[in-house]
Amino acid sequence: MLPTKIVVIGAGSASFGLNTVAALLRSDRLRGSHIALVDRNSEALEPIANLAHHINREWDAQMTISQHTRHVDALYGARFVVSAIEVPPRETLWRSDFELTLKHGLRQPYAENGGPGGFAHALRNIGPVLEIARDMEEACPDAWYINYTNPMVRICDAITRYTRIKTVGLCHQIYEGYGIIGYLLADRLGIEVPPGRISSDADPKYIPNMHAIIKQAVPRIEVRAAGLNHFTWVLDVHDRRTGEDLYPLLRERLRAAPPDFEPLTRRVFDVFGLMPVPGDQHLCEYLPWLSDQTAKPWEKYGINLYDWETLAAQREERRSEIVQMANGQMSIDGLRDADSEGALEVIECIAGSGEHYHLAVNLPNYGAILNLPAGAIVETPGVMSGAGVQAVTVGALPEAIAELCRRELAVVRLTVDAAVHGDRHAALQCLALDPLVRDLDIAQHILDDYLETYREYLPQFWQ
């Protein structure tokens, strides 16, 4: 395999940057390649760059490593651009997205990638993402843009419709489905369930238990799912050893599960006939039944808000660990298991003409899901090879599920068009169509407040 140039944008991230860089450096097939690390925050970039040099020496990866605070300085000659950027400060803005709508009588269940919060989140990130993609058109027009930035569907839609750059969106949330199914079928599959609560909740105290089940479930079952990112649907489940169809048993176990185990997922499954993934916290963002102030469905379904303070503190702890690893004060052995969530496989397969079946890729829909709009960004299994990344055709979704997805895709398209053109009318239509918004005046008030609050990030709406 010939050495290649890989640009990692957002490399200063304590999670994305660390995992991506470590995964790339451990690859024997990429030995001798060039990794260009990019982050506007030089203070966050420096420790990752130091650690990358340390790993490069210790693992004899023989790579060239450079660091840049401007992406334009890194793009020339790149064949792959891996990006997970976020307009900062992440937790502060996310909390603001949630709290602002409370003033107008709308309580969002999560406010990250769907609902009005997803709208504001997308508006802020689309501009910087398109700046990168348009610079790629000049510097490396044939390179692949591997996207991790959220809201995934909206970001990939913007790149696909408004640039000529090839892009694929990657996300690990399909594994939450493996965790849920593995827990429900644990006795059948021989999975050891750790003590304590099992939940897809993003609260850090639940993550180790869920990961323990996922690790056991992945080699035992095969899950095929399709739909939209964070709003996908399990089409079939099979035992990898015997080929047995496990969906009938899964249906029984979902109905018999403890009342506090993914209650929203189970209720939606009961109504629509397929199990949604990736669990209650993300599912709640795309449904019209979660924002009633009187009924308070978030209490009925136990939907918790993101713990902004705890996660911000954990990131700072991780940055401290990165410094210690770079200085040799902490072992780097654990990084050999780092997961790039698919970026490594994309790069190895395209650059080296390999082949890999991936559980979930986000690509334009050209026949992959027959009853969703052509060209819309959908999530399906995919095949990575020297020819690029291709979606696996899964056929049609059940019509009621397809309609839920089509409504979200209409919101996606309007969001992107509004962000690109500074179009207030499209923005209002987007909020009016959003499943969480039930009043046109509230939609207008939220829009006006978001645009004023985030004026510095959204100059296109004020020109």
C-alpha positions as CSV (number, residue, x, y, z in Angstrom):
1,M,0.0,0.0,0.0
2,L,1.4,3.4,-1.0
3,P,1.8,6.0,1.7
4,T,-1.0,8.6,1.7
5,K,-1.7,12.0,3.2
6,I,-4.5,12.2,5.8
7,V,-5.7,15.5,7.3
8,V,-7.3,15.3,10.7
9,I,-9.4,18.5,11.5
10,G,-10.5,18.9,15.1
11,A,-7.4,16.9,16.2
12,G,-7.3,18.8,19.5
13,S,-10.4,17.0,20.6
14,A,-9.7,14.9,23.7
15,S,-11.9,12.1,22.3
16,F,-12.1,12.2,18.5
17,G,-8.5,13.4,18.0
18,L,-7.0,10.9,20.4
19,N,-8.8,7.9,19.1
20,T,-8.4,8.8,15.4
21,V,-4.7,9.6,15.6
22,A,-4.0,6.4,17.6
23,A,-5.9,4.2,15.2
24,L,-4.1,5.6,12.2
25,L,-0.7,5.3,13.8
26,R,-1.2,1.6,14.7
27,S,-2.0,0.7,11.1
28,D,0.7,-1.3,9.4
29,R,-0.9,-0.6,6.0
30,L,-0.6,3.1,6.5
31,R,3.1,2.9,7.5
32,G,5.0,5.9,6.1
33,S,2.0,8.1,5.5
34,H,1.6,11.7,6.4
35,I,-0.8,12.8,9.1
36,A,-1.5,16.5,9.2
37,L,-3.1,17.5,12.5
38,V,-5.3,20.6,12.4
39,D,-7.0,22.6,15.1
40,R,-7.7,26.3,15.5
41,N,-7.1,25.9,19.2
42,S,-3.3,25.7,19.4
43,E,-3.4,24.9,23.1
44,A,-5.5,21.9,22.5
45,L,-3.5,20.8,19.4
46,E,-0.1,20.8,21.0
47,P,-0.6,17.9,23.5
48,I,-2.1,15.7,20.7
49,A,0.7,16.5,18.4
50,N,3.3,15.7,21.1
51,L,1.5,12.4,21.8
52,A,1.4,11.6,18.1
53,H,5.1,12.0,17.8
54,H,5.6,9.9,20.9
55,I,3.4,7.1,19.5
56,N,5.1,7.3,16.1
57,R,8.5,6.6,17.7
58,E,7.3,4.0,20.2
59,W,5.3,2.0,17.6
60,D,7.7,2.6,14.7
61,A,4.9,3.9,12.5
62,Q,7.4,5.8,10.3
63,M,4.9,8.5,9.6
64,T,5.4,12.2,8.9
65,I,3.4,14.2,11.4
66,S,2.7,17.9,11.0
67,Q,0.5,20.3,12.9
68,H,-1.5,23.3,11.7
69,T,-3.9,25.9,13.1
70,R,-5.3,26.6,9.6
71,H,-6.8,23.8,7.6
72,V,-5.8,25.5,4.3
73,D,-2.1,25.0,5.2
74,A,-2.7,21.2,5.5
75,L,-5.0,20.3,2.5
76,Y,-2.7,20.3,-0.5
77,G,-1.9,16.7,-1.5
78,A,-4.4,15.2,0.9
79,R,-6.3,12.1,-0.1
80,F,-8.5,12.0,3.0
81,V,-9.8,14.7,5.3
82,V,-11.2,13.4,8.6
83,S,-13.2,16.0,10.4
84,A,-15.0,16.4,13.7
85,I,-15.2,20.1,14.2
86,E,-17.5,21.9,16.6
87,V,-18.1,25.6,17.1
88,P,-17.1,26.2,20.8
89,P,-17.8,26.2,23.6
90,R,-19.8,23.0,23.0
91,E,-21.6,22.5,26.3
92,T,-22.3,26.2,26.8
93,L,-24.0,26.6,23.4
94,W,-25.8,23.2,23.7
95,R,-27.3,24.3,27.0
96,S,-28.2,27.7,25.5
97,D,-30.0,25.9,22.7
98,F,-32.1,24.1,25.2
99,E,-32.8,26.9,27.6
100,L,-33.7,29.5,25.0
101,T,-36.8,27.6,23.9
102,L,-38.0,27.3,27.4
103,K,-38.7,31.1,27.3
104,H,-41.2,30.4,24.5
105,G,-43.0,27.5,26.2
106,L,-41.2,24.7,24.4
107,R,-39.2,22.1,26.4
108,Q,-37.0,20.0,24.2
109,P,-36.1,16.5,25.3
110,Y,-32.5,16.7,24.3
111,A,-31.7,19.6,21.9
112,E,-28.6,18.2,20.2
113,N,-29.3,16.9,16.7
114,G,-33.1,17.2,16.3
115,G,-35.7,19.7,17.3
116,P,-34.9,23.4,17.5
117,G,-31.7,22.7,19.2
118,G,-30.5,20.6,16.3
119,F,-31.5,23.4,14.0
120,A,-29.3,25.9,15.9
121,H,-26.5,23.4,16.2
122,A,-26.5,22.8,12.4
123,L,-26.6,26.5,11.6
124,R,-23.4,27.1,13.6
125,N,-21.5,24.2,12.2
126,I,-22.5,24.3,8.5
127,G,-20.6,27.4,7.7
128,P,-17.2,26.2,9.0
129,V,-17.7,22.8,7.4
130,L,-18.5,24.3,4.0
131,E,-15.4,26.5,4.3
132,I,-13.3,23.3,4.6
133,A,-15.1,21.5,1.8
134,R,-14.8,24.5,-0.6
135,D,-11.1,24.8,0.2
136,M,-10.8,21.1,-0.6
137,E,-12.3,21.8,-4.0
138,E,-9.2,24.0,-4.7
139,A,-6.5,22.0,-2.9
140,C,-7.5,18.3,-3.0
141,P,-10.7,18.0,-5.1
142,D,-10.5,14.2,-5.3
143,A,-10.1,13.7,-1.6
144,W,-12.7,12.0,0.6
145,Y,-14.3,14.1,3.4
146,I,-14.9,11.7,6.3
147,N,-17.4,13.5,8.6
148,Y,-18.1,13.1,12.3
149,T,-19.5,16.5,12.9
150,N,-23.1,16.6,14.1
151,P,-25.9,17.0,13.3
152,M,-24.7,14.3,10.9
153,V,-27.4,14.2,8.3
154,R,-27.5,18.0,8.0
155,I,-23.7,18.4,7.7
156,C,-23.4,15.6,5.1
157,D,-26.4,17.1,3.2
158,A,-24.6,20.5,3.1
159,I,-21.4,19.1,1.7
160,T,-23.1,16.9,-0.8
161,R,-25.5,19.5,-2.2
162,Y,-23.3,22.6,-2.1
163,T,-19.8,21.2,-3.0
164,R,-18.3,18.7,-5.4
165,I,-16.5,16.9,-2.6
166,K,-17.1,13.2,-1.9
167,T,-18.2,12.7,1.7
168,V,-19.3,9.9,4.0
169,G,-20.6,10.3,7.5
170,L,-19.6,7.8,10.2
171,C,-21.2,7.3,13.6
172,H,-20.9,4.5,16.3
173,Q,-24.5,4.7,17.6
174,I,-25.5,1.5,15.8
175,Y,-23.6,-0.3,18.6
176,E,-26.1,0.9,21.1
177,G,-28.5,-1.3,19.2
178,Y,-26.2,-4.2,19.8
179,G,-26.1,-3.3,23.5
180,I,-29.9,-3.2,23.8
181,I,-30.4,-6.4,21.9
182,G,-27.5,-8.2,23.7
183,Y,-29.0,-7.3,27.0
184,L,-32.5,-8.5,26.1
185,L,-31.2,-11.8,24.6
186,A,-28.3,-12.3,27.0
187,D,-29.4,-15.8,28.2
188,R,-29.9,-17.0,24.6
189,L,-26.6,-15.6,23.5
190,G,-24.5,-16.5,26.5
191,I,-23.8,-12.9,27.3
192,E,-22.7,-12.0,30.8
193,V,-24.6,-9.0,32.1
194,P,-22.7,-6.9,34.6
195,P,-24.5,-5.8,37.8
196,G,-26.3,-2.5,37.8
197,R,-28.6,-0.7,35.5
198,I,-28.2,-1.2,31.7
199,S,-29.1,1.9,29.7
200,S,-28.2,3.7,26.5
201,D,-28.3,7.0,28.5
202,A,-25.2,9.1,27.9
203,D,-24.6,9.5,31.6
204,P,-21.0,8.3,32.2
205,K,-22.1,5.9,35.0
206,Y,-24.0,3.7,32.5
207,I,-21.4,3.6,29.8
208,P,-19.1,0.8,31.2
209,N,-22.0,-1.6,31.6
210,M,-23.3,-1.0,28.1
211,H,-19.9,-1.3,26.5
212,A,-19.4,-4.6,28.3
213,I,-22.5,-6.0,26.7
214,I,-21.7,-4.5,23.2
215,K,-18.3,-6.1,23.3
216,Q,-19.9,-9.5,23.8
217,A,-22.8,-9.0,21.4
218,V,-21.0,-7.9,18.3
219,P,-19.3,-11.3,17.6
220,R,-22.5,-13.2,18.4
221,I,-25.2,-11.4,16.4
222,E,-25.6,-9.5,13.1
223,V,-27.8,-6.5,13.1
224,R,-28.9,-4.8,9.9
225,A,-30.4,-1.4,10.3
226,A,-31.4,1.5,8.1
227,G,-33.0,5.0,8.2
228,L,-31.4,8.2,9.3
229,N,-28.5,8.8,11.6
230,H,-29.6,8.6,15.3
231,F,-33.0,7.6,13.9
232,T,-32.4,4.2,12.3
233,W,-34.5,1.0,12.4
234,V,-33.5,-2.6,12.9
235,L,-34.5,-4.6,9.9
236,D,-33.3,-8.0,11.0
237,V,-31.2,-9.7,13.7
238,H,-29.5,-13.0,13.2
239,D,-27.3,-15.3,15.3
240,R,-23.9,-15.3,13.6
241,R,-23.2,-18.9,14.6
242,T,-26.4,-20.5,13.5
243,G,-28.0,-18.0,11.2
244,E,-31.2,-18.1,13.3
245,D,-33.6,-15.2,12.9
246,L,-33.7,-13.7,16.4
247,Y,-36.3,-11.0,15.7
248,P,-39.3,-13.0,17.0
249,L,-37.5,-13.6,20.3
250,L,-36.5,-9.9,20.4
251,R,-40.1,-8.9,20.0
252,E,-41.1,-11.1,23.0
253,R,-38.2,-9.8,25.2
254,L,-38.9,-6.1,24.4
255,R,-42.5,-6.5,25.4
256,A,-41.5,-8.3,28.6
257,A,-38.5,-6.0,29.5
258,P,-38.5,-4.1,32.9
259,P,-40.6,-0.9,32.7
260,D,-37.6,1.4,33.1
261,F,-35.5,-0.2,30.3
262,E,-35.6,2.0,27.2
263,P,-39.4,2.7,27.6
264,L,-39.6,5.1,24.6
265,T,-37.8,2.6,22.3
266,R,-40.1,-0.2,23.4
267,R,-43.3,2.0,22.9
268,V,-42.3,3.1,19.4
269,F,-41.4,-0.5,18.5
270,D,-44.8,-1.6,19.6
271,V,-46.6,1.0,17.5
272,F,-44.4,0.9,14.4
273,G,-43.3,-2.7,14.3
274,L,-39.5,-2.3,14.1
275,M,-37.0,-1.5,16.8
276,P,-35.5,2.0,16.6
277,V,-31.8,2.6,17.3
278,P,-29.8,4.0,19.1
279,G,-31.9,4.3,22.3
280,D,-34.3,6.7,24.0
281,Q,-32.0,9.8,24.4
282,H,-31.4,10.2,20.7
283,L,-34.7,8.8,19.5
284,C,-36.7,11.4,21.4
285,E,-35.3,14.2,19.3
286,Y,-37.2,13.2,16.1
287,L,-40.7,12.4,17.4
288,P,-43.7,14.7,17.8
289,W,-44.8,13.2,21.2
290,L,-42.1,14.4,23.5
291,S,-42.6,18.1,24.1
292,D,-46.1,18.5,25.7
293,Q,-45.7,20.7,28.7
294,T,-48.9,19.4,30.4
295,A,-48.3,15.6,29.8
296,K,-44.5,15.9,30.4
297,P,-43.7,12.8,28.4
298,W,-40.0,13.2,29.2
299,E,-40.9,12.1,32.8
300,K,-43.0,9.2,31.6
301,Y,-40.1,7.9,29.5
302,G,-37.3,8.9,31.8
303,I,-35.6,11.1,29.2
304,N,-32.6,12.8,30.9
305,L,-30.9,15.9,29.7
306,Y,-27.2,15.7,28.8
307,D,-25.0,16.3,31.8
308,W,-23.1,19.2,30.4
309,E,-20.9,19.9,33.4
310,T,-19.8,16.3,34.0
311,L,-19.0,15.7,30.4
312,A,-17.0,19.0,30.1
313,A,-15.1,18.0,33.3
314,Q,-14.3,14.5,31.9
315,R,-12.9,16.1,28.7
316,E,-10.5,18.2,30.8
317,E,-9.4,15.0,32.7
318,R,-8.8,13.3,29.4
319,R,-6.7,16.2,28.2
320,S,-4.6,15.9,31.3
321,E,-4.1,12.2,30.5
322,I,-3.0,13.1,26.9
323,V,-0.3,15.3,28.3
324,Q,0.9,12.5,30.7
325,M,1.0,10.0,27.8
326,A,2.9,12.4,25.6
327,N,5.5,12.9,28.4
328,G,5.9,9.2,29.0
329,Q,4.3,9.5,32.5
330,M,1.4,7.2,31.5
331,S,1.3,4.1,29.3
332,I,0.1,4.3,25.7
333,D,-0.6,0.5,25.5
334,G,-4.3,1.0,25.8
335,L,-4.3,3.2,22.7
336,R,-3.7,0.1,20.5
337,D,-7.4,-0.6,20.9
338,A,-8.5,2.9,19.9
339,D,-11.5,3.0,17.6
340,S,-11.7,5.5,14.9
341,E,-15.4,4.6,14.3
342,G,-14.7,3.7,10.7
343,A,-12.2,6.3,9.4
344,L,-9.3,3.8,9.5
345,E,-11.3,1.3,7.5
346,V,-12.3,3.9,4.9
347,I,-8.7,5.0,4.4
348,E,-7.2,1.5,4.3
349,C,-9.8,0.2,1.9
350,I,-9.8,3.1,-0.5
351,A,-6.0,3.7,-0.5
352,G,-5.2,0.0,-0.5
353,S,-8.0,-1.5,-2.5
354,G,-9.2,-3.6,0.4
355,E,-12.8,-4.4,1.2
356,H,-14.8,-4.0,4.4
357,Y,-18.4,-4.3,5.3
358,H,-19.4,-1.5,7.7
359,L,-22.5,-1.5,9.8
360,A,-23.5,2.1,9.2
361,V,-22.5,4.7,6.7
362,N,-24.2,8.0,5.9
363,L,-24.4,8.6,2.1
364,P,-26.7,10.2,-0.5
365,N,-29.7,7.9,-1.2
366,Y,-29.5,6.5,-4.7
367,G,-31.6,3.4,-4.4
368,A,-30.4,2.3,-1.0
369,I,-33.8,3.0,0.7
370,L,-36.4,2.8,-2.0
371,N,-39.1,5.0,-0.4
372,L,-36.9,7.8,0.9
373,P,-36.0,10.8,-1.3
374,A,-33.3,10.4,-3.9
375,G,-30.1,12.2,-2.9
376,A,-31.1,12.6,0.7
377,I,-28.5,11.5,3.3
378,V,-29.5,8.1,4.7
379,E,-27.8,5.6,7.0
380,T,-27.5,2.0,5.9
381,P,-24.8,-0.6,6.0
382,G,-22.0,0.1,3.5
383,V,-19.1,-1.5,1.6
384,M,-15.7,0.2,1.6
385,S,-13.3,-0.7,-1.2
386,G,-10.9,0.8,-3.7
387,A,-14.0,2.1,-5.5
388,G,-15.0,4.2,-2.5
389,V,-17.8,3.8,-0.1
390,Q,-21.1,2.4,-1.4
391,A,-24.4,2.0,0.5
392,V,-26.0,-1.4,0.7
393,T,-29.5,-1.5,-0.8
394,V,-32.0,-2.5,1.9
395,G,-35.3,-2.0,0.0
396,A,-38.2,0.0,1.4
397,L,-38.9,0.9,5.0
398,P,-42.4,0.3,6.4
399,E,-44.5,3.2,5.1
400,A,-45.3,4.7,8.6
401,I,-41.6,4.7,9.5
402,A,-40.6,6.1,6.0
403,E,-43.0,9.0,6.7
404,L,-41.3,9.8,10.0
405,C,-38.0,9.8,8.2
406,R,-39.3,11.9,5.2
407,R,-40.5,14.6,7.6
408,E,-37.1,14.8,9.2
409,L,-35.5,14.9,5.8
410,A,-37.7,17.9,4.8
411,V,-36.5,19.7,8.0
412,V,-32.9,18.8,7.1
413,R,-33.1,20.2,3.6
414,L,-34.7,23.5,4.8
415,T,-32.1,23.8,7.6
416,V,-29.2,23.5,5.1
417,D,-30.7,25.9,2.6
418,A,-31.4,28.4,5.3
419,A,-27.9,28.2,6.6
420,V,-26.2,28.5,3.2
421,H,-28.3,31.4,2.0
422,G,-29.2,33.1,5.2
423,D,-32.8,32.5,4.3
424,R,-35.1,33.4,7.2
425,H,-38.2,32.2,5.4
426,A,-36.7,28.7,4.9
427,A,-35.5,28.8,8.5
428,L,-39.1,29.5,9.7
429,Q,-40.5,26.7,7.6
430,C,-37.9,24.4,9.0
431,L,-39.0,25.2,12.6
432,A,-42.7,25.1,11.6
433,L,-42.2,21.6,10.3
434,D,-40.2,20.4,13.2
435,P,-42.1,17.6,15.0
436,L,-41.4,19.2,18.4
437,V,-42.9,22.6,17.5
438,R,-46.7,22.9,17.7
439,D,-47.4,26.6,17.2
440,L,-46.4,29.0,14.4
441,D,-45.9,32.0,16.7
442,I,-43.6,29.9,18.9
443,A,-41.6,28.9,15.8
444,Q,-41.2,32.6,14.9
445,H,-40.2,33.6,18.4
446,I,-37.6,30.8,18.6
447,L,-36.2,31.7,15.3
448,D,-35.9,35.4,16.1
449,D,-34.3,34.6,19.5
450,Y,-31.8,32.1,18.0
451,L,-30.7,34.4,15.3
452,E,-30.2,37.3,17.7
453,T,-28.5,35.2,20.3
454,Y,-26.1,33.6,17.8
455,R,-25.6,36.6,15.6
456,E,-21.8,36.4,15.7
457,Y,-21.9,32.8,14.3
458,L,-24.6,33.5,11.7
459,P,-23.6,36.7,9.8
460,Q,-25.4,35.4,6.6
461,F,-28.8,36.2,8.3
462,W,-27.9,39.8,9.0
463,Q,-26.4,40.9,5.6
